[in-house]
Amino acid sequence: MNQKELKELIEFLIEKDIAEFELERGDVKVRIKRGGDQVYPTPHFTGPPAPPAAAAGSSARTSTAPGEAASPPEGAPSAEAEKLHSVRSPIVGTFYESPSPGSPPFVKLGDKVEVGQLLCIVEAMKLMNEIESDVRGEIIKKVATNGQPIEYGQELFVIRLS
Amino acid sequence: MFKKILIANRGEIALRVICACKELGIRTVAIYSEADRNSLHVRFADEAICIGPPQISHSYLSIPSVISAAEISNVDAIHPGYGLLAENANFAEVTETSNIKFIGPPPDITRLMGEKEKARSAMKRAGVPILPGSEGILASEGEALEWAREVGFPVLIKASAGGGGRGMRIVRDEEQLPALFKAAQSEAAAAFGNGDLYLEKFIERPRHIEFQVLGDQYGTVVSLGERECSIQRRHQKLLEESPSTQMTAELRASIGRILSTTLSAIGYVNAGTVEFLMDEDKKLYFIEMNTRIQVEHPVTEMVTDVDLVKSQILLAAGEPMDSVLHGPIVHRGHAIECRINAEHPEKFTPSAGKITAFHPPGGTGVRIDTAAYTEGVIPPYYDSLIAKLIVRGKDRDEAVSRMARALEMFIVEGIYTTIPLHRRILADPDFRAGKIDTTFISRLLETHEPAEAGAEAAGRSEKRA
């Protein structure tokens, strides 16, 4: 299978909205899995009034039109796409930016963070879950705000990889 | 009355609960996994929270995730639906500890009924007829053999912590017993974490008859009559109806009275279903109780005009039975439900994927409970039920012909469904005559032996239909 055939195949899969495809022909085996960057309607989640930063974050998620679903991560200009990392919550809960009320936040805009560095807390059922960074880079966006209810997979920070 | 309820479920039952809440003016919170982002229950709830990845254990079955979602959305109550966490007593307890009302019976009752052998003993003590069988858990194969001799072969060895037909073995003679005992024990331990077994007389061709009950918080328990669910494949119900052709008004009333008294004494609250087997002599024997709303609840709703889900919500909010049921239960007409699954109608292999056309039937006496829609995707991670087709007629003949008509006019394209199987059931002379029992489906499927190629062609054309 040459590159042209492969390109046509991928376009066909996108057009027919096929998520996974496997083909074996002779000694050629192709397996394509399209990522979960599909466009979804904004979750109707309304907790306490969502601050502008979070609203901007979630609308950025839905602004990609169908058909562009296979393109690089939503919201980011494609030239820099591979350099930005979205920190997403692994659990449902409440976002806290500092270890306790009144104390300074774990990280602020512009901070350089290392792998494993503590970024924030998401509280669920009275348990404080520490969220660590899994990349090295600079905090360029704080998406969630202190005390905000957070769902699984919701964006908390954007880090520019260094 | 509750202001906001979180529905700890997905698919058609989540939508069903949302319908009841909307009609009661209660705000709804849906939870969903990433695979269910475009689901109808998410679309129609007032708020929706993503709680995890597609895998059930990390989303819908994750008690911390569900409770956390309930906390951040400030709900007053949680409705657990059926399956998933609905009969998980720990979940009910955690909900109550978090100051959220669990819409269902108290955790202790769920625990009691969840241990099948204990439930049997409790019912037996209360005078509810049960199948002859062992008293208590079988301590050994030897004890099993003694009981089997006393009760008479064939017998059924069952897992006490079980359900859904697993951890069960039919034993027809003494020689088979030791090996089957061991097999049931290991299957039960693996599936339910508990290898406790008990033993019951096995009825060769029983009918499955279950009674719907509702209980308020003040001791009143009412029976809403029976459903017959004899059409099953591998212990999964395919079709249910009410009333049962074998039920008489006297038997219905007498079982109803026994259940009201017994369950009230036990302290049963909210909705529940008591399951019986009926032998060829029309005698009923208790087998187990389900402490939740059931898949087939619409069958009872159609013949009694009682909204069972609304009733659950009102009862959980503390309403007494007279405010929930406005008068005695009256049965009118005959209702049948077909469970439409996303499965090949002959091979029963699951058929996940995108539905390209979805046109449910309508007309007099037809009801569809579904979360499926055109362009909707059936994910592979969850059970295969995509729609419930329920019809009501003035009598069984009309209900049968109405169901046959409705199935014919139900269009689903893009995935395989069991609609063709249901059409065969409805066309069957024994079914039409009411001559059914729990062996009906296996006999129906045995009589139809298409060659591989024939099956493929039939499958493809059925998929289009």
HADDOCK unambig.tbl for C-alpha pairs under 7 A between the chains (distance, minus, plus):
assign (segid A and resid 40 and name CA) (segid B and resid 37 and name CA) 6.93 0.50 0.50
assign (segid A and resid 40 and name CA) (segid B and resid 38 and name CA) 6.94 0.50 0.50
assign (segid A and resid 43 and name CA) (segid B and resid 48 and name CA) 5.93 0.50 0.50
assign (segid A and resid 43 and name CA) (segid B and resid 49 and name CA) 6.99 0.50 0.50
assign (segid A and resid 44 and name CA) (segid B and resid 46 and name CA) 6.79 0.50 0.50
assign (segid A and resid 44 and name CA) (segid B and resid 47 and name CA) 4.87 0.50 0.50
assign (segid A and resid 44 and name CA) (segid B and resid 48 and name CA) 5.19 0.50 0.50
assign (segid A and resid 45 and name CA) (segid B and resid 47 and name CA) 4.62 0.50 0.50
assign (segid A and resid 45 and name CA) (segid B and resid 48 and name CA) 4.86 0.50 0.50
assign (segid A and resid 45 and name CA) (segid B and resid 49 and name CA) 5.90 0.50 0.50
assign (segid A and resid 46 and name CA) (segid B and resid 47 and name CA) 6.07 0.50 0.50
assign (segid A and resid 47 and name CA) (segid B and resid 73 and name CA) 6.14 0.50 0.50
assign (segid A and resid 91 and name CA) (segid B and resid 51 and name CA) 6.77 0.50 0.50
assign (segid A and resid 91 and name CA) (segid B and resid 52 and name CA) 6.96 0.50 0.50
assign (segid A and resid 91 and name CA) (segid B and resid 65 and name CA) 6.74 0.50 0.50
assign (segid A and resid 92 and name CA) (segid B and resid 51 and name CA) 5.75 0.50 0.50
assign (segid A and resid 92 and name CA) (segid B and resid 65 and name CA) 5.82 0.50 0.50
assign (segid A and resid 92 and name CA) (segid B and resid 68 and name CA) 5.92 0.50 0.50
assign (segid A and resid 92 and name CA) (segid B and resid 69 and name CA) 5.98 0.50 0.50
assign (segid A and resid 93 and name CA) (segid B and resid 68 and name CA) 5.60 0.50 0.50
assign (segid A and resid 93 and name CA) (segid B and resid 69 and name CA) 6.69 0.50 0.50
assign (segid A and resid 93 and name CA) (segid B and resid 72 and name CA) 6.49 0.50 0.50
assign (segid A and resid 94 and name CA) (segid B and resid 72 and name CA) 6.89 0.50 0.50
assign (segid A and resid 124 and name CA) (segid B and resid 68 and name CA) 5.17 0.50 0.50
assign (segid A and resid 125 and name CA) (segid B and resid 64 and name CA) 6.75 0.50 0.50
assign (segid A and resid 125 and name CA) (segid B and resid 67 and name CA) 6.94 0.50 0.50
assign (segid A and resid 125 and name CA) (segid B and resid 68 and name CA) 5.54 0.50 0.50
assign (segid A and resid 149 and name CA) (segid B and resid 72 and name CA) 5.72 0.50 0.50
assign (segid A and resid 151 and name CA) (segid B and resid 49 and name CA) 5.67 0.50 0.50
assign (segid A and resid 151 and name CA) (segid B and resid 50 and name CA) 5.26 0.50 0.50
assign (segid A and resid 151 and name CA) (segid B and resid 51 and name CA) 6.01 0.50 0.50
assign (segid A and resid 152 and name CA) (segid B and resid 50 and name CA) 5.22 0.50 0.50
assign (segid A and resid 152 and name CA) (segid B and resid 51 and name CA) 4.76 0.50 0.50
assign (segid A and resid 152 and name CA) (segid B and resid 52 and name CA) 5.29 0.50 0.50
